[in-house]
Amino acid sequence: MRTELVTTLKRQATELLADVERDKQPILITQHGLPSAYLVDVESYELQQERMTVLEGIARGEIAIAEGRTLSHAQAGKRLGKWLK
């Protein structure tokens, strides 16, 4: 992964944005020698957000199973039947 100083971002923002869009690779921006932000293209960011939403749903399901908050197939069908009528 490429790393750039915040001063480079300030001076060459247009070029860095073009690089990120073209290469689809994030750029780590550092400030005072420390990581400060990632510069990513919109498409990659949105895909990452969609994936996180799916993973969060899976995690909630796993917690529900661990806590015993589950329904049998018949129980689920009965509940859904109310909505499908």
N, CA, C and O atoms as CSV, one atom per row, in Angstrom:
chain,resi,resn,atom,element,x,y,z
A,1,MET,N,N,0.852,-1.175,0.000
A,1,MET,CA,C,0.000,0.000,0.000
A,1,MET,C,C,0.902,1.245,0.000
A,1,MET,O,O,1.947,1.296,0.649
A,2,ARG,N,N,0.461,2.190,-0.725
A,2,ARG,CA,C,1.188,3.449,-0.858
A,2,ARG,C,C,0.895,4.347,0.343
A,2,ARG,O,O,-0.225,4.379,0.852
A,3,THR,N,N,1.921,5.073,0.784
A,3,THR,CA,C,1.790,6.006,1.893
A,3,THR,C,C,2.248,7.384,1.424
A,3,THR,O,O,3.271,7.517,0.753
A,4,GLU,N,N,1.485,8.393,1.783
A,4,GLU,CA,C,1.822,9.769,1.420
A,4,GLU,C,C,1.648,10.676,2.637
A,4,GLU,O,O,0.846,10.406,3.530
A,5,LEU,N,N,2.416,11.744,2.643
A,5,LEU,CA,C,2.305,12.752,3.697
A,5,LEU,C,C,1.072,13.618,3.463
A,5,LEU,O,O,0.631,13.778,2.325
A,6,VAL,N,N,0.528,14.164,4.511
A,6,VAL,CA,C,-0.623,15.056,4.374
A,6,VAL,C,C,-0.259,16.272,3.530
A,6,VAL,O,O,-1.112,16.808,2.823
A,7,THR,N,N,0.993,16.713,3.595
A,7,THR,CA,C,1.408,17.848,2.767
A,7,THR,C,C,1.357,17.490,1.283
A,7,THR,O,O,1.052,18.343,0.449
A,8,THR,N,N,1.652,16.238,0.951
A,8,THR,CA,C,1.537,15.787,-0.441
A,8,THR,C,C,0.080,15.828,-0.870
A,8,THR,O,O,-0.228,16.236,-1.990
A,9,LEU,N,N,-0.816,15.411,0.010
A,9,LEU,CA,C,-2.246,15.470,-0.285
A,9,LEU,C,C,-2.675,16.910,-0.551
A,9,LEU,O,O,-3.434,17.178,-1.482
A,10,LYS,N,N,-2.189,17.827,0.269
A,10,LYS,CA,C,-2.543,19.231,0.096
A,10,LYS,C,C,-2.055,19.773,-1.250
A,10,LYS,O,O,-2.763,20.523,-1.923
A,11,ARG,N,N,-0.855,19.389,-1.626
A,11,ARG,CA,C,-0.244,19.939,-2.838
A,11,ARG,C,C,-0.650,19.218,-4.112
A,11,ARG,O,O,-0.681,19.820,-5.185
A,12,GLN,N,N,-0.963,17.919,-3.999
A,12,GLN,CA,C,-1.211,17.119,-5.198
A,12,GLN,C,C,-2.523,16.339,-5.104
A,12,GLN,O,O,-2.603,15.196,-5.554
A,13,ALA,N,N,-3.530,16.947,-4.528
A,13,ALA,CA,C,-4.802,16.253,-4.304
A,13,ALA,C,C,-5.381,15.690,-5.594
A,13,ALA,O,O,-5.821,14.540,-5.618
A,14,THR,N,N,-5.391,16.465,-6.651
A,14,THR,CA,C,-5.973,16.018,-7.911
A,14,THR,C,C,-5.246,14.784,-8.448
A,14,THR,O,O,-5.878,13.839,-8.921
A,15,GLU,N,N,-3.909,14.801,-8.369
A,15,GLU,CA,C,-3.119,13.659,-8.850
A,15,GLU,C,C,-3.369,12.417,-7.991
A,15,GLU,O,O,-3.519,11.316,-8.521
A,16,LEU,N,N,-3.413,12.590,-6.685
A,16,LEU,CA,C,-3.647,11.452,-5.793
A,16,LEU,C,C,-5.033,10.860,-6.019
A,16,LEU,O,O,-5.195,9.640,-6.035
A,17,LEU,N,N,-6.025,11.718,-6.192
A,17,LEU,CA,C,-7.378,11.229,-6.468
A,17,LEU,C,C,-7.417,10.448,-7.780
A,17,LEU,O,O,-8.074,9.410,-7.868
A,18,ALA,N,N,-6.728,10.935,-8.781
A,18,ALA,CA,C,-6.674,10.230,-10.068
A,18,ALA,C,C,-5.991,8.873,-9.907
A,18,ALA,O,O,-6.432,7.884,-10.492
A,19,ASP,N,N,-4.919,8.821,-9.120
A,19,ASP,CA,C,-4.209,7.560,-8.877
A,19,ASP,C,C,-5.115,6.546,-8.171
A,19,ASP,O,O,-5.158,5.373,-8.541
A,20,VAL,N,N,-5.830,7.013,-7.161
A,20,VAL,CA,C,-6.720,6.125,-6.399
A,20,VAL,C,C,-7.831,5.586,-7.298
A,20,VAL,O,O,-8.156,4.400,-7.248
A,21,GLU,N,N,-8.401,6.451,-8.108
A,21,GLU,CA,C,-9.479,6.029,-9.020
A,21,GLU,C,C,-8.960,5.040,-10.058
A,21,GLU,O,O,-9.623,4.048,-10.359
A,22,ARG,N,N,-7.802,5.302,-10.593
A,22,ARG,CA,C,-7.229,4.443,-11.631
A,22,ARG,C,C,-6.780,3.081,-11.067
A,22,ARG,O,O,-7.116,2.033,-11.618
A,23,ASP,N,N,-6.024,3.113,-9.972
A,23,ASP,CA,C,-5.408,1.894,-9.435
A,23,ASP,C,C,-6.306,1.098,-8.503
A,23,ASP,O,O,-6.049,-0.079,-8.252
A,24,LYS,N,N,-7.355,1.723,-7.989
A,24,LYS,CA,C,-8.259,1.070,-7.027
A,24,LYS,C,C,-7.513,0.583,-5.783
A,24,LYS,O,O,-7.907,-0.401,-5.157
A,25,GLN,N,N,-6.435,1.282,-5.437
A,25,GLN,CA,C,-5.649,0.946,-4.256
A,25,GLN,C,C,-5.692,2.125,-3.289
A,25,GLN,O,O,-5.474,3.266,-3.698
A,26,PRO,N,N,-5.971,1.865,-2.006
A,26,PRO,CA,C,-6.013,2.965,-1.044
A,26,PRO,C,C,-4.628,3.577,-0.837
A,26,PRO,O,O,-3.605,2.925,-1.044
A,27,ILE,N,N,-4.622,4.815,-0.435
A,27,ILE,CA,C,-3.390,5.502,-0.070
A,27,ILE,C,C,-3.519,5.894,1.398
A,27,ILE,O,O,-4.497,6.525,1.798
A,28,LEU,N,N,-2.520,5.513,2.196
A,28,LEU,CA,C,-2.491,5.890,3.610
A,28,LEU,C,C,-1.894,7.283,3.713
A,28,LEU,O,O,-0.797,7.537,3.217
A,29,ILE,N,N,-2.622,8.178,4.358
A,29,ILE,CA,C,-2.160,9.544,4.566
A,29,ILE,C,C,-1.620,9.648,5.992
A,29,ILE,O,O,-2.304,9.289,6.951
A,30,THR,N,N,-0.387,10.142,6.122
A,30,THR,CA,C,0.208,10.296,7.449
A,30,THR,C,C,0.354,11.776,7.788
A,30,THR,O,O,0.537,12.630,6.921
A,31,GLN,N,N,0.266,12.032,9.075
A,31,GLN,CA,C,0.433,13.395,9.585
A,31,GLN,C,C,1.343,13.308,10.795
A,31,GLN,O,O,1.062,12.557,11.730
A,32,HIS,N,N,2.417,14.056,10.789
A,32,HIS,CA,C,3.415,14.019,11.863
A,32,HIS,C,C,3.949,12.594,12.064
A,32,HIS,O,O,4.233,12.182,13.188
A,33,GLY,N,N,4.079,11.858,10.970
A,33,GLY,CA,C,4.631,10.513,11.018
A,33,GLY,C,C,3.662,9.437,11.475
A,33,GLY,O,O,4.049,8.276,11.608
A,34,LEU,N,N,2.408,9.803,11.718
A,34,LEU,CA,C,1.420,8.839,12.197
A,34,LEU,C,C,0.296,8.674,11.177
A,34,LEU,O,O,-0.064,9.635,10.497
A,35,PRO,N,N,-0.263,7.467,11.062
A,35,PRO,CA,C,-1.404,7.268,10.162
A,35,PRO,C,C,-2.549,8.200,10.539
A,35,PRO,O,O,-2.894,8.334,11.713
A,36,SER,N,N,-3.130,8.841,9.534
A,36,SER,CA,C,-4.195,9.804,9.801
A,36,SER,C,C,-5.488,9.453,9.077
A,36,SER,O,O,-6.576,9.616,9.630
A,37,ALA,N,N,-5.372,8.968,7.829
A,37,ALA,CA,C,-6.571,8.672,7.051
A,37,ALA,C,C,-6.196,7.792,5.864
A,37,ALA,O,O,-5.028,7.679,5.491
A,38,TYR,N,N,-7.225,7.170,5.284
A,38,TYR,CA,C,-7.054,6.432,4.040
A,38,TYR,C,C,-7.807,7.170,2.953
A,38,TYR,O,O,-8.915,7.662,3.169
A,39,LEU,N,N,-7.204,7.240,1.800
A,39,LEU,CA,C,-7.848,7.807,0.631
A,39,LEU,C,C,-8.233,6.632,-0.262
A,39,LEU,O,O,-7.366,5.913,-0.759
A,40,VAL,N,N,-9.546,6.439,-0.465
A,40,VAL,CA,C,-10.030,5.307,-1.263
A,40,VAL,C,C,-11.016,5.801,-2.312
A,40,VAL,O,O,-11.643,6.849,-2.156
A,41,ASP,N,N,-11.138,5.027,-3.380
A,41,ASP,CA,C,-12.099,5.393,-4.411
A,41,ASP,C,C,-13.518,5.062,-3.929
A,41,ASP,O,O,-13.713,4.202,-3.070
A,42,VAL,N,N,-14.479,5.749,-4.490
A,42,VAL,CA,C,-15.871,5.635,-4.062
A,42,VAL,C,C,-16.398,4.214,-4.236
A,42,VAL,O,O,-17.046,3.684,-3.333
A,43,GLU,N,N,-16.134,3.597,-5.373
A,43,GLU,CA,C,-16.655,2.249,-5.634
A,43,GLU,C,C,-16.156,1.245,-4.603
A,43,GLU,O,O,-16.936,0.436,-4.101
A,44,SER,N,N,-14.865,1.288,-4.283
A,44,SER,CA,C,-14.303,0.375,-3.290
A,44,SER,C,C,-14.887,0.635,-1.908
A,44,SER,O,O,-15.185,-0.303,-1.169
A,45,TYR,N,N,-15.051,1.910,-1.560
A,45,TYR,CA,C,-15.619,2.258,-0.267
A,45,TYR,C,C,-17.044,1.736,-0.138
A,45,TYR,O,O,-17.399,1.147,0.883
A,46,GLU,N,N,-17.863,1.948,-1.168
A,46,GLU,CA,C,-19.251,1.504,-1.112
A,46,GLU,C,C,-19.351,-0.013,-1.046
A,46,GLU,O,O,-20.202,-0.541,-0.330
A,47,LEU,N,N,-18.506,-0.717,-1.771
A,47,LEU,CA,C,-18.486,-2.181,-1.713
A,47,LEU,C,C,-18.100,-2.652,-0.315
A,47,LEU,O,O,-18.681,-3.599,0.215
A,48,GLN,N,N,-17.121,-1.986,0.271
A,48,GLN,CA,C,-16.699,-2.334,1.630
A,48,GLN,C,C,-17.852,-2.121,2.624
A,48,GLN,O,O,-18.050,-2.940,3.521
A,49,GLN,N,N,-18.599,-1.048,2.475
A,49,GLN,CA,C,-19.727,-0.784,3.363
A,49,GLN,C,C,-20.814,-1.851,3.213
A,49,GLN,O,O,-21.399,-2.287,4.204
A,50,GLU,N,N,-21.080,-2.267,1.981
A,50,GLU,CA,C,-22.064,-3.332,1.748
A,50,GLU,C,C,-21.618,-4.632,2.406
A,50,GLU,O,O,-22.422,-5.326,3.028
A,51,ARG,N,N,-20.348,-4.956,2.270
A,51,ARG,CA,C,-19.811,-6.176,2.899
A,51,ARG,C,C,-19.917,-6.106,4.413
A,51,ARG,O,O,-20.247,-7.099,5.062
A,52,MET,N,N,-19.637,-4.933,4.981
A,52,MET,CA,C,-19.738,-4.776,6.435
A,52,MET,C,C,-21.168,-4.980,6.902
A,52,MET,O,O,-21.395,-5.573,7.957
A,53,THR,N,N,-22.124,-4.505,6.144
A,53,THR,CA,C,-23.532,-4.674,6.496
A,53,THR,C,C,-23.892,-6.160,6.541
A,53,THR,O,O,-24.578,-6.608,7.460
A,54,VAL,N,N,-23.431,-6.914,5.556
A,54,VAL,CA,C,-23.687,-8.360,5.523
A,54,VAL,C,C,-23.026,-9.041,6.712
A,54,VAL,O,O,-23.648,-9.867,7.379
A,55,LEU,N,N,-21.771,-8.699,6.981
A,55,LEU,CA,C,-21.051,-9.318,8.099
A,55,LEU,C,C,-21.698,-8.982,9.444
A,55,LEU,O,O,-21.739,-9.826,10.338
A,56,GLU,N,N,-22.199,-7.763,9.591
A,56,GLU,CA,C,-22.883,-7.392,10.832
A,56,GLU,C,C,-24.161,-8.204,11.012
A,56,GLU,O,O,-24.494,-8.595,12.130
A,57,GLY,N,N,-24.872,-8.457,9.929
A,57,GLY,CA,C,-26.067,-9.301,9.992
A,57,GLY,C,C,-25.734,-10.724,10.402
A,57,GLY,O,O,-26.442,-11.329,11.206
A,58,ILE,N,N,-24.656,-11.255,9.847
A,58,ILE,CA,C,-24.217,-12.606,10.213
A,58,ILE,C,C,-23.847,-12.642,11.693
A,58,ILE,O,O,-24.211,-13.581,12.400
A,59,ALA,N,N,-23.137,-11.638,12.157
A,59,ALA,CA,C,-22.737,-11.591,13.573
A,59,ALA,C,C,-23.960,-11.535,14.485
A,59,ALA,O,O,-23.987,-12.197,15.522
A,60,ARG,N,N,-24.980,-10.745,14.105
A,60,ARG,CA,C,-26.207,-10.692,14.918
A,60,ARG,C,C,-26.885,-12.059,14.947
A,60,ARG,O,O,-27.404,-12.477,15.982
A,61,GLY,N,N,-26.879,-12.754,13.812
A,61,GLY,CA,C,-27.465,-14.092,13.758
A,61,GLY,C,C,-26.721,-15.074,14.636
A,61,GLY,O,O,-27.337,-15.894,15.317
A,62,GLU,N,N,-25.408,-15.000,14.627
A,62,GLU,CA,C,-24.613,-15.896,15.470
A,62,GLU,C,C,-24.865,-15.633,16.947
A,62,GLU,O,O,-24.920,-16.569,17.745
A,63,ILE,N,N,-25.016,-14.379,17.310
A,63,ILE,CA,C,-25.318,-14.036,18.709
A,63,ILE,C,C,-26.692,-14.569,19.090
A,63,ILE,O,O,-26.864,-15.114,20.180
A,64,ALA,N,N,-27.674,-14.416,18.201
A,64,ALA,CA,C,-29.024,-14.921,18.475
A,64,ALA,C,C,-28.997,-16.432,18.684
A,64,ALA,O,O,-29.666,-16.945,19.581
A,65,ILE,N,N,-28.235,-17.141,17.869
A,65,ILE,CA,C,-28.127,-18.597,18.024
A,65,ILE,C,C,-27.496,-18.931,19.368
A,65,ILE,O,O,-27.986,-19.803,20.085
A,66,ALA,N,N,-26.413,-18.245,19.712
A,66,ALA,CA,C,-25.725,-18.505,20.982
A,66,ALA,C,C,-26.632,-18.230,22.179
A,66,ALA,O,O,-26.518,-18.891,23.211
A,67,GLU,N,N,-27.527,-17.259,22.043
A,67,GLU,CA,C,-28.444,-16.907,23.135
A,67,GLU,C,C,-29.732,-17.723,23.094
A,67,GLU,O,O,-30.606,-17.555,23.945
A,68,GLY,N,N,-29.846,-18.592,22.120
A,68,GLY,CA,C,-31.029,-19.436,22.024
A,68,GLY,C,C,-32.249,-18.730,21.461
A,68,GLY,O,O,-33.368,-19.220,21.609
A,69,ARG,N,N,-32.055,-17.597,20.822
A,69,ARG,CA,C,-33.182,-16.859,20.246
A,69,ARG,C,C,-33.390,-17.318,18.801
A,69,ARG,O,O,-33.093,-16.591,17.853
A,70,THR,N,N,-33.905,-18.535,18.658
A,70,THR,CA,C,-34.132,-19.101,17.326
A,70,THR,C,C,-35.559,-19.641,17.226
A,70,THR,O,O,-36.239,-19.830,18.234
A,71,LEU,N,N,-35.993,-19.883,16.005
A,71,LEU,CA,C,-37.310,-20.460,15.746
A,71,LEU,C,C,-37.138,-21.720,14.914
A,71,LEU,O,O,-36.184,-21.850,14.147
A,72,SER,N,N,-38.064,-22.635,15.074
A,72,SER,CA,C,-38.077,-23.803,14.195
A,72,SER,C,C,-38.566,-23.342,12.818
A,72,SER,O,O,-39.059,-22.225,12.666
A,73,HIS,N,N,-38.423,-24.210,11.831
A,73,HIS,CA,C,-38.889,-23.890,10.482
A,73,HIS,C,C,-40.400,-23.624,10.498
A,73,HIS,O,O,-40.882,-22.692,9.854
A,74,ALA,N,N,-41.116,-24.430,11.219
A,74,ALA,CA,C,-42.574,-24.269,11.294
A,74,ALA,C,C,-42.948,-22.953,11.964
A,74,ALA,O,O,-43.849,-22.254,11.500
A,75,GLN,N,N,-42.260,-22.610,13.054
A,75,GLN,CA,C,-42.541,-21.357,13.751
A,75,GLN,C,C,-42.251,-20.153,12.841
A,75,GLN,O,O,-43.024,-19.197,12.792
A,76,ALA,N,N,-41.140,-20.220,12.136
A,76,ALA,CA,C,-40.785,-19.126,11.228
A,76,ALA,C,C,-41.816,-19.005,10.110
A,76,ALA,O,O,-42.207,-17.898,9.741
A,77,GLY,N,N,-42.251,-20.130,9.577
A,77,GLY,CA,C,-43.272,-20.120,8.531
A,77,GLY,C,C,-44.570,-19.505,9.009
A,77,GLY,O,O,-45.226,-18.760,8.280
A,78,LYS,N,N,-44.934,-19.823,10.238
A,78,LYS,CA,C,-46.168,-19.276,10.802
A,78,LYS,C,C,-46.072,-17.754,10.947
A,78,LYS,O,O,-47.005,-17.030,10.601
A,79,ARG,N,N,-44.937,-17.280,11.459
A,79,ARG,CA,C,-44.752,-15.836,11.605
A,79,ARG,C,C,-44.730,-15.127,10.252
A,79,ARG,O,O,-45.360,-14.084,10.081
A,80,LEU,N,N,-44.011,-15.693,9.308
A,80,LEU,CA,C,-43.925,-15.079,7.986
A,80,LEU,C,C,-45.246,-15.134,7.244
A,80,LEU,O,O,-45.552,-14.262,6.430
A,81,GLY,N,N,-46.034,-16.176,7.534
A,81,GLY,CA,C,-47.332,-16.318,6.882
A,81,GLY,C,C,-48.231,-15.121,7.125
A,81,GLY,O,O,-49.033,-14.756,6.265
A,82,LYS,N,N,-48.100,-14.509,8.288
A,82,LYS,CA,C,-48.889,-13.315,8.614
A,82,LYS,C,C,-48.551,-12.170,7.655
A,82,LYS,O,O,-49.419,-11.374,7.297
A,83,TRP,N,N,-47.315,-12.097,7.255
A,83,TRP,CA,C,-46.871,-11.006,6.383
A,83,TRP,C,C,-47.115,-11.306,4.924
A,83,TRP,O,O,-47.225,-10.385,4.114
A,84,LEU,N,N,-47.201,-12.565,4.574
A,84,LEU,CA,C,-47.308,-12.945,3.172
A,84,LEU,C,C,-48.732,-13.068,2.671
A,84,LEU,O,O,-48.947,-13.334,1.488
A,85,LYS,N,N,-49.699,-12.881,3.536
A,85,LYS,CA,C,-51.107,-13.013,3.147
A,85,LYS,C,C,-51.590,-11.803,2.419
A,85,LYS,O,O,-52.753,-11.746,2.019
